[in-house]
Amino acid sequence: MLRRIPPVILIVMLLAIYGFLLTFIEDPVNTLIILGLSVLLIIVVRNYLRTGSFFQRSSGPRKPKPTKPKSPGLRQATKKQAPTPRRDHPFRVIDGKKGKAKQKQDDQNSHNNISH
């Protein structure tokens, strides 16, 4: 199913076609040379991205690439070890005076505000 082309892209494409036709009418030889080089560049880049080489090799006999056997030792080395159990640390809380003076003031204020 064809999707609708957005108007902005359609306008850009029409302007590109218009510009190409103008340059083709003014200087057809130079335009054809540039067009041919552009197509050649696109083909070479596409071939390189697909095969990893710029040009296709001859279809003659080739030596197969040597494959390295994968060692199972790498798999065993990456296995996670069981987590060690946590140990209880005998920490104790040391009572200090921080905040106690404020608590005393709050307690006194709350007793004063209570109405009987």
PDB file as gemmi writes it, atoms N, CA and C in Angstrom:
CRYST1    1.000    1.000    1.000  90.00  90.00  90.00 P 1                      
ATOM      1  N   MET A   1       0.836  -1.166   0.000  1.00  0.00           N  
ATOM      2  CA  MET A   1       0.000   0.000   0.000  1.00  0.00           C  
ATOM      3  C   MET A   1       0.888   1.239   0.000  1.00  0.00           C  
ATOM      4  N   LEU A   2       0.643   2.137  -0.910  1.00  0.00           N  
ATOM      5  CA  LEU A   2       1.448   3.348  -1.013  1.00  0.00           C  
ATOM      6  C   LEU A   2       1.014   4.359   0.034  1.00  0.00           C  
ATOM      7  N   ARG A   3       2.013   4.959   0.657  1.00  0.00           N  
ATOM      8  CA  ARG A   3       1.705   6.013   1.617  1.00  0.00           C  
ATOM      9  C   ARG A   3       1.725   7.352   0.905  1.00  0.00           C  
ATOM     10  N   ARG A   4       1.052   8.309   1.456  1.00  0.00           N  
ATOM     11  CA  ARG A   4       1.001   9.650   0.876  1.00  0.00           C  
ATOM     12  C   ARG A   4       2.316  10.364   1.147  1.00  0.00           C  
ATOM     13  N   ILE A   5       2.865  11.003   0.117  1.00  0.00           N  
ATOM     14  CA  ILE A   5       4.134  11.720   0.246  1.00  0.00           C  
ATOM     15  C   ILE A   5       3.855  13.082   0.869  1.00  0.00           C  
ATOM     16  N   PRO A   6       4.603  13.453   1.920  1.00  0.00           N  
ATOM     17  CA  PRO A   6       4.385  14.768   2.540  1.00  0.00           C  
ATOM     18  C   PRO A   6       4.640  15.893   1.543  1.00  0.00           C  
ATOM     19  N   PRO A   7       3.891  16.994   1.637  1.00  0.00           N  
ATOM     20  CA  PRO A   7       4.010  18.071   0.655  1.00  0.00           C  
ATOM     21  C   PRO A   7       5.391  18.725   0.629  1.00  0.00           C  
ATOM     22  N   VAL A   8       6.061  18.813   1.764  1.00  0.00           N  
ATOM     23  CA  VAL A   8       7.387  19.443   1.788  1.00  0.00           C  
ATOM     24  C   VAL A   8       8.374  18.629   0.957  1.00  0.00           C  
ATOM     25  N   ILE A   9       8.347  17.320   1.118  1.00  0.00           N  
ATOM     26  CA  ILE A   9       9.255  16.456   0.349  1.00  0.00           C  
ATOM     27  C   ILE A   9       8.894  16.511  -1.132  1.00  0.00           C  
ATOM     28  N   LEU A  10       7.619  16.579  -1.428  1.00  0.00           N  
ATOM     29  CA  LEU A  10       7.183  16.667  -2.822  1.00  0.00           C  
ATOM     30  C   LEU A  10       7.682  17.956  -3.474  1.00  0.00           C  
ATOM     31  N   ILE A  11       7.619  19.073  -2.751  1.00  0.00           N  
ATOM     32  CA  ILE A  11       8.111  20.353  -3.282  1.00  0.00           C  
ATOM     33  C   ILE A  11       9.615  20.299  -3.518  1.00  0.00           C  
ATOM     34  N   VAL A  12      10.353  19.706  -2.572  1.00  0.00           N  
ATOM     35  CA  VAL A  12      11.811  19.598  -2.732  1.00  0.00           C  
ATOM     36  C   VAL A  12      12.151  18.737  -3.941  1.00  0.00           C  
ATOM     37  N   MET A  13      11.424  17.635  -4.126  1.00  0.00           N  
ATOM     38  CA  MET A  13      11.680  16.766  -5.278  1.00  0.00           C  
ATOM     39  C   MET A  13      11.377  17.489  -6.600  1.00  0.00           C  
ATOM     40  N   LEU A  14      10.291  18.236  -6.634  1.00  0.00           N  
ATOM     41  CA  LEU A  14       9.955  18.973  -7.858  1.00  0.00           C  
ATOM     42  C   LEU A  14      11.005  20.038  -8.172  1.00  0.00           C  
ATOM     43  N   LEU A  15      11.492  20.738  -7.147  1.00  0.00           N  
ATOM     44  CA  LEU A  15      12.547  21.729  -7.374  1.00  0.00           C  
ATOM     45  C   LEU A  15      13.843  21.071  -7.850  1.00  0.00           C  
ATOM     46  N   ALA A  16      14.144  19.875  -7.318  1.00  0.00           N  
ATOM     47  CA  ALA A  16      15.347  19.165  -7.756  1.00  0.00           C  
ATOM     48  C   ALA A  16      15.223  18.754  -9.223  1.00  0.00           C  
ATOM     49  N   ILE A  17      14.060  18.264  -9.607  1.00  0.00           N  
ATOM     50  CA  ILE A  17      13.849  17.880 -11.012  1.00  0.00           C  
ATOM     51  C   ILE A  17      13.939  19.106 -11.917  1.00  0.00           C  
ATOM     52  N   TYR A  18      13.346  20.209 -11.492  1.00  0.00           N  
ATOM     53  CA  TYR A  18      13.401  21.450 -12.269  1.00  0.00           C  
ATOM     54  C   TYR A  18      14.848  21.921 -12.441  1.00  0.00           C  
ATOM     55  N   GLY A  19      15.620  21.902 -11.357  1.00  0.00           N  
ATOM     56  CA  GLY A  19      17.029  22.313 -11.440  1.00  0.00           C  
ATOM     57  C   GLY A  19      17.839  21.389 -12.325  1.00  0.00           C  
ATOM     58  N   PHE A  20      17.567  20.083 -12.245  1.00  0.00           N  
ATOM     59  CA  PHE A  20      18.285  19.133 -13.095  1.00  0.00           C  
ATOM     60  C   PHE A  20      17.978  19.390 -14.569  1.00  0.00           C  
ATOM     61  N   LEU A  21      16.723  19.628 -14.891  1.00  0.00           N  
ATOM     62  CA  LEU A  21      16.361  19.878 -16.289  1.00  0.00           C  
ATOM     63  C   LEU A  21      16.995  21.164 -16.814  1.00  0.00           C  
ATOM     64  N   LEU A  22      17.047  22.200 -15.979  1.00  0.00           N  
ATOM     65  CA  LEU A  22      17.683  23.449 -16.413  1.00  0.00           C  
ATOM     66  C   LEU A  22      19.171  23.247 -16.705  1.00  0.00           C  
ATOM     67  N   THR A  23      19.866  22.562 -15.810  1.00  0.00           N  
ATOM     68  CA  THR A  23      21.303  22.344 -16.049  1.00  0.00           C  
ATOM     69  C   THR A  23      21.523  21.387 -17.217  1.00  0.00           C  
ATOM     70  N   PHE A  24      20.609  20.442 -17.413  1.00  0.00           N  
ATOM     71  CA  PHE A  24      20.754  19.512 -18.535  1.00  0.00           C  
ATOM     72  C   PHE A  24      20.578  20.238 -19.866  1.00  0.00           C  
ATOM     73  N   ILE A  25      19.672  21.209 -19.926  1.00  0.00           N  
ATOM     74  CA  ILE A  25      19.456  21.974 -21.165  1.00  0.00           C  
ATOM     75  C   ILE A  25      20.647  22.884 -21.450  1.00  0.00           C  
ATOM     76  N   GLU A  26      21.212  23.510 -20.397  1.00  0.00           N  
ATOM     77  CA  GLU A  26      22.331  24.433 -20.588  1.00  0.00           C  
ATOM     78  C   GLU A  26      23.614  23.709 -20.989  1.00  0.00           C  
ATOM     79  N   ASP A  27      23.944  22.619 -20.287  1.00  0.00           N  
ATOM     80  CA  ASP A  27      25.212  21.927 -20.549  1.00  0.00           C  
ATOM     81  C   ASP A  27      24.987  20.417 -20.416  1.00  0.00           C  
ATOM     82  N   PRO A  28      24.507  19.772 -21.492  1.00  0.00           N  
ATOM     83  CA  PRO A  28      24.149  18.354 -21.381  1.00  0.00           C  
ATOM     84  C   PRO A  28      25.340  17.422 -21.165  1.00  0.00           C  
ATOM     85  N   VAL A  29      26.480  17.719 -21.758  1.00  0.00           N  
ATOM     86  CA  VAL A  29      27.633  16.816 -21.632  1.00  0.00           C  
ATOM     87  C   VAL A  29      28.133  16.794 -20.189  1.00  0.00           C  
ATOM     88  N   ASN A  30      28.325  17.967 -19.620  1.00  0.00           N  
ATOM     89  CA  ASN A  30      28.822  18.054 -18.248  1.00  0.00           C  
ATOM     90  C   ASN A  30      27.821  17.422 -17.266  1.00  0.00           C  
ATOM     91  N   THR A  31      26.535  17.635 -17.511  1.00  0.00           N  
ATOM     92  CA  THR A  31      25.508  17.068 -16.632  1.00  0.00           C  
ATOM     93  C   THR A  31      25.509  15.548 -16.708  1.00  0.00           C  
ATOM     94  N   LEU A  32      25.658  14.999 -17.919  1.00  0.00           N  
ATOM     95  CA  LEU A  32      25.706  13.540 -18.063  1.00  0.00           C  
ATOM     96  C   LEU A  32      26.951  12.953 -17.404  1.00  0.00           C  
ATOM     97  N   ILE A  33      28.078  13.650 -17.487  1.00  0.00           N  
ATOM     98  CA  ILE A  33      29.306  13.163 -16.837  1.00  0.00           C  
ATOM     99  C   ILE A  33      29.119  13.138 -15.318  1.00  0.00           C  
ATOM    100  N   ILE A  34      28.578  14.208 -14.775  1.00  0.00           N  
ATOM    101  CA  ILE A  34      28.358  14.268 -13.322  1.00  0.00           C  
ATOM    102  C   ILE A  34      27.336  13.221 -12.893  1.00  0.00           C  
ATOM    103  N   LEU A  35      26.286  13.037 -13.686  1.00  0.00           N  
ATOM    104  CA  LEU A  35      25.274  12.033 -13.375  1.00  0.00           C  
ATOM    105  C   LEU A  35      25.873  10.624 -13.400  1.00  0.00           C  
ATOM    106  N   GLY A  36      26.696  10.333 -14.404  1.00  0.00           N  
ATOM    107  CA  GLY A  36      27.343   9.020 -14.491  1.00  0.00           C  
ATOM    108  C   GLY A  36      28.289   8.766 -13.332  1.00  0.00           C  
ATOM    109  N   LEU A  37      29.090   9.782 -12.968  1.00  0.00           N  
ATOM    110  CA  LEU A  37      30.000   9.618 -11.826  1.00  0.00           C  
ATOM    111  C   LEU A  37      29.225   9.432 -10.517  1.00  0.00           C  
ATOM    112  N   SER A  38      28.103  10.112 -10.393  1.00  0.00           N  
ATOM    113  CA  SER A  38      27.287   9.966  -9.181  1.00  0.00           C  
ATOM    114  C   SER A  38      26.717   8.556  -9.076  1.00  0.00           C  
ATOM    115  N   VAL A  39      26.214   8.035 -10.189  1.00  0.00           N  
ATOM    116  CA  VAL A  39      25.676   6.671 -10.192  1.00  0.00           C  
ATOM    117  C   VAL A  39      26.781   5.665  -9.890  1.00  0.00           C  
ATOM    118  N   LEU A  40      27.962   5.860 -10.477  1.00  0.00           N  
ATOM    119  CA  LEU A  40      29.092   4.969 -10.216  1.00  0.00           C  
ATOM    120  C   LEU A  40      29.485   5.002  -8.737  1.00  0.00           C  
ATOM    121  N   LEU A  41      29.510   6.179  -8.155  1.00  0.00           N  
ATOM    122  CA  LEU A  41      29.849   6.309  -6.740  1.00  0.00           C  
ATOM    123  C   LEU A  41      28.818   5.607  -5.861  1.00  0.00           C  
ATOM    124  N   ILE A  42      27.548   5.758  -6.198  1.00  0.00           N  
ATOM    125  CA  ILE A  42      26.496   5.093  -5.418  1.00  0.00           C  
ATOM    126  C   ILE A  42      26.631   3.576  -5.506  1.00  0.00           C  
ATOM    127  N   ILE A  43      26.923   3.056  -6.702  1.00  0.00           N  
ATOM    128  CA  ILE A  43      27.077   1.607  -6.877  1.00  0.00           C  
ATOM    129  C   ILE A  43      28.273   1.088  -6.089  1.00  0.00           C  
ATOM    130  N   VAL A  44      29.400   1.809  -6.139  1.00  0.00           N  
ATOM    131  CA  VAL A  44      30.602   1.365  -5.425  1.00  0.00           C  
ATOM    132  C   VAL A  44      30.364   1.372  -3.916  1.00  0.00           C  
ATOM    133  N   VAL A  45      29.754   2.427  -3.406  1.00  0.00           N  
ATOM    134  CA  VAL A  45      29.500   2.496  -1.959  1.00  0.00           C  
ATOM    135  C   VAL A  45      28.519   1.412  -1.534  1.00  0.00           C  
ATOM    136  N   ARG A  46      27.480   1.172  -2.326  1.00  0.00           N  
ATOM    137  CA  ARG A  46      26.505   0.129  -1.995  1.00  0.00           C  
ATOM    138  C   ARG A  46      27.148  -1.257  -2.005  1.00  0.00           C  
ATOM    139  N   ASN A  47      28.021  -1.492  -2.985  1.00  0.00           N  
ATOM    140  CA  ASN A  47      28.721  -2.767  -3.057  1.00  0.00           C  
ATOM    141  C   ASN A  47      29.657  -2.930  -1.863  1.00  0.00           C  
ATOM    142  N   TYR A  48      30.330  -1.856  -1.478  1.00  0.00           N  
ATOM    143  CA  TYR A  48      31.251  -1.922  -0.339  1.00  0.00           C  
ATOM    144  C   TYR A  48      30.491  -2.209   0.957  1.00  0.00           C  
ATOM    145  N   LEU A  49      29.335  -1.600   1.118  1.00  0.00           N  
ATOM    146  CA  LEU A  49      28.568  -1.831   2.337  1.00  0.00           C  
ATOM    147  C   LEU A  49      28.004  -3.248   2.393  1.00  0.00           C  
ATOM    148  N   ARG A  50      27.706  -3.830   1.255  1.00  0.00           N  
ATOM    149  CA  ARG A  50      27.163  -5.190   1.244  1.00  0.00           C  
ATOM    150  C   ARG A  50      28.238  -6.256   1.417  1.00  0.00           C  
ATOM    151  N   THR A  51      29.346  -6.122   0.681  1.00  0.00           N  
ATOM    152  CA  THR A  51      30.336  -7.200   0.657  1.00  0.00           C  
ATOM    153  C   THR A  51      31.582  -6.906   1.469  1.00  0.00           C  
ATOM    154  N   GLY A  52      31.866  -5.659   1.752  1.00  0.00           N  
ATOM    155  CA  GLY A  52      33.076  -5.326   2.501  1.00  0.00           C  
ATOM    156  C   GLY A  52      34.265  -5.058   1.604  1.00  0.00           C  
ATOM    157  N   SER A  53      34.078  -5.121   0.283  1.00  0.00           N  
ATOM    158  CA  SER A  53      35.162  -4.791  -0.646  1.00  0.00           C  
ATOM    159  C   SER A  53      34.589  -3.890  -1.741  1.00  0.00           C  
ATOM    160  N   PHE A  54      35.458  -3.089  -2.355  1.00  0.00           N  
ATOM    161  CA  PHE A  54      34.982  -2.125  -3.341  1.00  0.00           C  
ATOM    162  C   PHE A  54      34.532  -2.789  -4.638  1.00  0.00           C  
ATOM    163  N   PHE A  55      35.229  -3.814  -5.083  1.00  0.00           N  
ATOM    164  CA  PHE A  55      34.905  -4.465  -6.343  1.00  0.00           C  
ATOM    165  C   PHE A  55      34.625  -5.934  -6.097  1.00  0.00           C  
ATOM    166  N   GLN A  56      33.779  -6.512  -6.973  1.00  0.00           N  
ATOM    167  CA  GLN A  56      33.483  -7.932  -6.844  1.00  0.00           C  
ATOM    168  C   GLN A  56      34.688  -8.744  -7.289  1.00  0.00           C  
ATOM    169  N   ARG A  57      34.900  -9.834  -6.592  1.00  0.00           N  
ATOM    170  CA  ARG A  57      36.021 -10.716  -6.944  1.00  0.00           C  
ATOM    171  C   ARG A  57      35.627 -11.594  -8.131  1.00  0.00           C  
ATOM    172  N   SER A  58      36.631 -12.173  -8.778  1.00  0.00           N  
ATOM    173  CA  SER A  58      36.345 -13.074  -9.891  1.00  0.00           C  
ATOM    174  C   SER A  58      35.672 -14.327  -9.348  1.00  0.00           C  
ATOM    175  N   SER A  59      34.914 -14.984 -10.211  1.00  0.00           N  
ATOM    176  CA  SER A  59      34.159 -16.150  -9.764  1.00  0.00           C  
ATOM    177  C   SER A  59      34.986 -17.430  -9.837  1.00  0.00           C  
ATOM    178  N   GLY A  60      36.299 -17.319  -9.871  1.00  0.00           N  
ATOM    179  CA  GLY A  60      37.175 -18.486  -9.916  1.00  0.00           C  
ATOM    180  C   GLY A  60      37.232 -19.181  -8.564  1.00  0.00           C  
ATOM    181  N   PRO A  61      38.065 -20.244  -8.504  1.00  0.00           N  
ATOM    182  CA  PRO A  61      38.165 -20.973  -7.231  1.00  0.00           C  
ATOM    183  C   PRO A  61      38.800 -20.093  -6.150  1.00  0.00           C  
ATOM    184  N   ARG A  62      38.204 -20.153  -5.002  1.00  0.00           N  
ATOM    185  CA  ARG A  62      38.711 -19.369  -3.878  1.00  0.00           C  
ATOM    186  C   ARG A  62      39.015 -20.284  -2.712  1.00  0.00           C  
ATOM    187  N   LYS A  63      39.947 -19.850  -1.917  1.00  0.00           N  
ATOM    188  CA  LYS A  63      40.230 -20.598  -0.696  1.00  0.00           C  
ATOM    189  C   LYS A  63      39.214 -20.175   0.365  1.00  0.00           C  
ATOM    190  N   PRO A  64      38.637 -21.139   1.030  1.00  0.00           N  
ATOM    191  CA  PRO A  64      37.696 -20.755   2.083  1.00  0.00           C  
ATOM    192  C   PRO A  64      38.443 -20.109   3.251  1.00  0.00           C  
ATOM    193  N   LYS A  65      37.788 -19.178   3.863  1.00  0.00           N  
ATOM    194  CA  LYS A  65      38.416 -18.507   4.997  1.00  0.00           C  
ATOM    195  C   LYS A  65      38.518 -19.480   6.167  1.00  0.00           C  
ATOM    196  N   PRO A  66      39.675 -19.514   6.814  1.00  0.00           N  
ATOM    197  CA  PRO A  66      39.789 -20.418   7.968  1.00  0.00           C  
ATOM    198  C   PRO A  66      38.931 -19.905   9.131  1.00  0.00           C  
ATOM    199  N   THR A  67      38.142 -20.823   9.660  1.00  0.00           N  
ATOM    200  CA  THR A  67      37.290 -20.445  10.781  1.00  0.00           C  
ATOM    201  C   THR A  67      37.933 -20.915  12.073  1.00  0.00           C  
ATOM    202  N   LYS A  68      37.911 -20.072  13.055  1.00  0.00           N  
ATOM    203  CA  LYS A  68      38.484 -20.430  14.351  1.00  0.00           C  
ATOM    204  C   LYS A  68      37.402 -21.107  15.188  1.00  0.00           C  
ATOM    205  N   PRO A  69      37.726 -22.257  15.752  1.00  0.00           N  
ATOM    206  CA  PRO A  69      36.728 -22.890  16.618  1.00  0.00           C  
ATOM    207  C   PRO A  69      36.585 -22.078  17.903  1.00  0.00           C  
ATOM    208  N   LYS A  70      35.350 -21.894  18.295  1.00  0.00           N  
ATOM    209  CA  LYS A  70      35.111 -21.124  19.510  1.00  0.00           C  
ATOM    210  C   LYS A  70      35.376 -22.014  20.717  1.00  0.00           C  
ATOM    211  N   SER A  71      36.156 -21.493  21.620  1.00  0.00           N  
ATOM    212  CA  SER A  71      36.477 -22.272  22.810  1.00  0.00           C  
ATOM    213  C   SER A  71      35.389 -22.078  23.858  1.00  0.00           C  
ATOM    214  N   PRO A  72      34.963 -23.172  24.484  1.00  0.00           N  
ATOM    215  CA  PRO A  72      33.923 -23.047  25.504  1.00  0.00           C  
ATOM    216  C   PRO A  72      34.454 -22.431  26.798  1.00  0.00           C  
ATOM    217  N   GLY A  73      35.759 -22.232  26.897  1.00  0.00           N  
ATOM    218  CA  GLY A  73      36.342 -21.669  28.110  1.00  0.00           C  
ATOM    219  C   GLY A  73      35.897 -20.246  28.363  1.00  0.00           C  
ATOM    220  N   LEU A  74      35.625 -19.502  27.287  1.00  0.00           N  
ATOM    221  CA  LEU A  74      35.187 -18.123  27.463  1.00  0.00           C  
ATOM    222  C   LEU A  74      33.807 -18.063  28.108  1.00  0.00           C  
ATOM    223  N   ARG A  75      32.970 -19.007  27.774  1.00  0.00           N  
ATOM    224  CA  ARG A  75      31.636 -19.019  28.357  1.00  0.00           C  
ATOM    225  C   ARG A  75      31.699 -19.273  29.856  1.00  0.00           C  
ATOM    226  N   GLN A  76      32.543 -20.196  30.250  1.00  0.00           N  
ATOM    227  CA  GLN A  76      32.625 -20.530  31.663  1.00  0.00           C  
ATOM    228  C   GLN A  76      33.216 -19.382  32.462  1.00  0.00           C  
ATOM    229  N   ALA A  77      34.106 -18.618  31.840  1.00  0.00           N  
ATOM    230  CA  ALA A  77      34.740 -17.525  32.562  1.00  0.00           C  
ATOM    231  C   ALA A  77      33.767 -16.381  32.808  1.00  0.00           C  
ATOM    232  N   THR A  78      32.747 -16.261  31.981  1.00  0.00           N  
ATOM    233  CA  THR A  78      31.835 -15.136  32.132  1.00  0.00           C  
ATOM    234  C   THR A  78      30.631 -15.461  33.006  1.00  0.00           C  
ATOM    235  N   LYS A  79      30.538 -16.689  33.508  1.00  0.00           N  
ATOM    236  CA  LYS A  79      29.406 -17.024  34.359  1.00  0.00           C  
ATOM    237  C   LYS A  79      29.487 -16.245  35.658  1.00  0.00           C  
ATOM    238  N   LYS A  80      28.332 -15.815  36.125  1.00  0.00           N  
ATOM    239  CA  LYS A  80      28.295 -15.089  37.387  1.00  0.00           C  
ATOM    240  C   LYS A  80      28.394 -16.077  38.541  1.00  0.00           C  
ATOM    241  N   GLN A  81      29.127 -15.659  39.535  1.00  0.00           N  
ATOM    242  CA  GLN A  81      29.229 -16.490  40.720  1.00  0.00           C  
ATOM    243  C   GLN A  81      28.075 -16.159  41.651  1.00  0.00           C  
ATOM    244  N   ALA A  82      27.724 -17.117  42.479  1.00  0.00           N  
ATOM    245  CA  ALA A  82      26.634 -16.898  43.419  1.00  0.00           C  
ATOM    246  C   ALA A  82      27.043 -15.811  44.403  1.00  0.00           C  
ATOM    247  N   PRO A  83      26.138 -14.909  44.733  1.00  0.00           N  
ATOM    248  CA  PRO A  83      26.504 -13.835  45.660  1.00  0.00           C  
ATOM    249  C   PRO A  83      26.779 -14.391  47.053  1.00  0.00           C  
ATOM    250  N   THR A  84      27.760 -13.813  47.703  1.00  0.00           N  
ATOM    251  CA  THR A  84      28.104 -14.268  49.050  1.00  0.00           C  
ATOM    252  C   THR A  84      27.036 -13.783  50.017  1.00  0.00           C  
ATOM    253  N   PRO A  85      26.706 -14.591  51.004  1.00  0.00           N  
ATOM    254  CA  PRO A  85      25.669 -14.172  51.955  1.00  0.00           C  
ATOM    255  C   PRO A  85      26.135 -12.969  52.770  1.00  0.00           C  
ATOM    256  N   ARG A  86      25.192 -12.124  53.128  1.00  0.00           N  
ATOM    257  CA  ARG A  86      25.535 -10.932  53.894  1.00  0.00           C  
ATOM    258  C   ARG A  86      25.823 -11.311  55.341  1.00  0.00           C  
ATOM    259  N   ARG A  87      26.793 -10.597  55.887  1.00  0.00           N  
ATOM    260  CA  ARG A  87      27.119 -10.813  57.298  1.00  0.00           C  
ATOM    261  C   ARG A  87      26.474  -9.711  58.127  1.00  0.00           C  
ATOM    262  N   ASP A  88      26.056 -10.059  59.315  1.00  0.00           N  
ATOM    263  CA  ASP A  88      25.508  -9.054  60.218  1.00  0.00           C  
ATOM    264  C   ASP A  88      26.651  -8.290  60.855  1.00  0.00           C  
ATOM    265  N   HIS A  89      26.588  -6.975  60.757  1.00  0.00           N  
ATOM    266  CA  HIS A  89      27.607  -6.135  61.367  1.00  0.00           C  
ATOM    267  C   HIS A  89      27.033  -5.545  62.648  1.00  0.00           C  
ATOM    268  N   PRO A  90      27.751  -5.665  63.735  1.00  0.00           N  
ATOM    269  CA  PRO A  90      27.224  -5.158  65.017  1.00  0.00           C  
ATOM    270  C   PRO A  90      27.377  -3.642  65.136  1.00  0.00           C  
ATOM    271  N   PHE A  91      26.527  -2.903  64.433  1.00  0.00           N  
ATOM    272  CA  PHE A  91      26.555  -1.449  64.558  1.00  0.00           C  
ATOM    273  C   PHE A  91      25.630  -1.047  65.702  1.00  0.00           C  
ATOM    274  N   ARG A  92      25.963   0.023  66.340  1.00  0.00           N  
ATOM    275  CA  ARG A  92      25.081   0.520  67.387  1.00  0.00           C  
ATOM    276  C   ARG A  92      24.870   2.008  67.195  1.00  0.00           C  
ATOM    277  N   VAL A  93      23.756   2.479  67.639  1.00  0.00           N  
ATOM    278  CA  VAL A  93      23.411   3.878  67.499  1.00  0.00           C  
ATOM    279  C   VAL A  93      23.893   4.619  68.732  1.00  0.00           C  
ATOM    280  N   ILE A  94      24.610   5.705  68.506  1.00  0.00           N  
ATOM    281  CA  ILE A  94      25.104   6.520  69.610  1.00  0.00           C  
ATOM    282  C   ILE A  94      24.156   7.696  69.759  1.00  0.00           C  
ATOM    283  N   ASP A  95      23.541   7.794  70.925  1.00  0.00           N  
ATOM    284  CA  ASP A  95      22.612   8.898  71.174  1.00  0.00           C  
ATOM    285  C   ASP A  95      23.387  10.180  71.372  1.00  0.00           C  
ATOM    286  N   GLY A  96      22.932  11.217  70.710  1.00  0.00           N  
ATOM    287  CA  GLY A  96      23.563  12.515  70.857  1.00  0.00           C  
ATOM    288  C   GLY A  96      22.539  13.556  71.246  1.00  0.00           C  
ATOM    289  N   LYS A  97      22.984  14.781  71.342  1.00  0.00           N  
ATOM    290  CA  LYS A  97      22.097  15.863  71.763  1.00  0.00           C  
ATOM    291  C   LYS A  97      21.448  16.562  70.571  1.00  0.00           C  
ATOM    292  N   LYS A  98      21.777  16.166  69.387  1.00  0.00           N  
ATOM    293  CA  LYS A  98      21.274  16.851  68.203  1.00  0.00           C  
ATOM    294  C   LYS A  98      19.760  16.676  68.109  1.00  0.00           C  
ATOM    295  N   GLY A  99      19.043  17.777  68.065  1.00  0.00           N  
ATOM    296  CA  GLY A  99      17.603  17.745  67.919  1.00  0.00           C  
ATOM    297  C   GLY A  99      16.842  17.576  69.216  1.00  0.00           C  
ATOM    298  N   LYS A 100      17.506  17.233  70.330  1.00  0.00           N  
ATOM    299  CA  LYS A 100      16.784  17.023  71.579  1.00  0.00           C  
ATOM    300  C   LYS A 100      16.319  18.342  72.168  1.00  0.00           C  
ATOM    301  N   ALA A 101      17.129  19.406  72.046  1.00  0.00           N  
ATOM    302  CA  ALA A 101      16.722  20.707  72.573  1.00  0.00           C  
ATOM    303  C   ALA A 101      15.501  21.209  71.818  1.00  0.00           C  
ATOM    304  N   LYS A 102      15.444  20.958  70.546  1.00  0.00           N  
ATOM    305  CA  LYS A 102      14.315  21.385  69.736  1.00  0.00           C  
ATOM    306  C   LYS A 102      13.059  20.612  70.143  1.00  0.00           C  
ATOM    307  N   GLN A 103      13.213  19.326  70.441  1.00  0.00           N  
ATOM    308  CA  GLN A 103      12.075  18.522  70.857  1.00  0.00           C  
ATOM    309  C   GLN A 103      11.511  19.024  72.178  1.00  0.00           C  
ATOM    310  N   LYS A 104      12.386  19.423  73.107  1.00  0.00           N  
ATOM    311  CA  LYS A 104      11.921  19.924  74.401  1.00  0.00           C  
ATOM    312  C   LYS A 104      11.118  21.202  74.216  1.00  0.00           C  
ATOM    313  N   GLN A 105      11.577  22.087  73.338  1.00  0.00           N  
ATOM    314  CA  GLN A 105      10.852  23.330  73.100  1.00  0.00           C  
ATOM    315  C   GLN A 105       9.491  23.043  72.473  1.00  0.00           C  
ATOM    316  N   ASP A 106       9.441  22.094  71.544  1.00  0.00           N  
ATOM    317  CA  ASP A 106       8.174  21.745  70.909  1.00  0.00           C  
ATOM    318  C   ASP A 106       7.198  21.156  71.924  1.00  0.00           C  
ATOM    319  N   ASP A 107       7.716  20.322  72.844  1.00  0.00           N  
ATOM    320  CA  ASP A 107       6.857  19.729  73.862  1.00  0.00           C  
ATOM    321  C   ASP A 107       6.282  20.805  74.774  1.00  0.00           C  
ATOM    322  N   GLN A 108       7.104  21.769  75.176  1.00  0.00           N  
ATOM    323  CA  GLN A 108       6.634  22.839  76.056  1.00  0.00           C  
ATOM    324  C   GLN A 108       5.601  23.704  75.334  1.00  0.00           C  
ATOM    325  N   ASN A 109       5.829  24.007  74.077  1.00  0.00           N  
ATOM    326  CA  ASN A 109       4.881  24.824  73.321  1.00  0.00           C  
ATOM    327  C   ASN A 109       3.553  24.102  73.143  1.00  0.00           C  
ATOM    328  N   SER A 110       3.582  22.801  72.959  1.00  0.00           N  
ATOM    329  CA  SER A 110       2.346  22.057  72.761  1.00  0.00           C  
ATOM    330  C   SER A 110       1.544  22.006  74.055  1.00  0.00           C  
ATOM    331  N   HIS A 111       2.225  21.963  75.212  1.00  0.00           N  
ATOM    332  CA  HIS A 111       1.504  21.961  76.484  1.00  0.00           C  
ATOM    333  C   HIS A 111       0.870  23.320  76.731  1.00  0.00           C  
ATOM    334  N   ASN A 112       1.515  24.399  76.316  1.00  0.00           N  
ATOM    335  CA  ASN A 112       0.980  25.738  76.534  1.00  0.00           C  
ATOM    336  C   ASN A 112      -0.226  26.019  75.639  1.00  0.00           C  
ATOM    337  N   ASN A 113      -0.289  25.408  74.479  1.00  0.00           N  
ATOM    338  CA  ASN A 113      -1.358  25.693  73.530  1.00  0.00           C  
ATOM    339  C   ASN A 113      -2.616  24.879  73.796  1.00  0.00           C  
ATOM    340  N   ILE A 114      -2.507  23.874  74.640  1.00  0.00           N  
ATOM    341  CA  ILE A 114      -3.675  23.025  74.904  1.00  0.00           C  
ATOM    342  C   ILE A 114      -4.622  23.792  75.824  1.00  0.00           C  
ATOM    343  N   SER A 115      -5.860  23.906  75.433  1.00  0.00           N  
ATOM    344  CA  SER A 115      -6.838  24.610  76.268  1.00  0.00           C  
ATOM    345  C   SER A 115      -7.718  23.602  76.986  1.00  0.00           C  
ATOM    346  N   HIS A 116      -8.016  23.897  78.281  1.00  0.00           N  
ATOM    347  CA  HIS A 116      -8.828  22.956  79.061  1.00  0.00           C  
ATOM    348  C   HIS A 116     -10.236  23.401  79.118  1.00  0.00           C  
TER     349      HIS A 116                                                      
END                                                                             
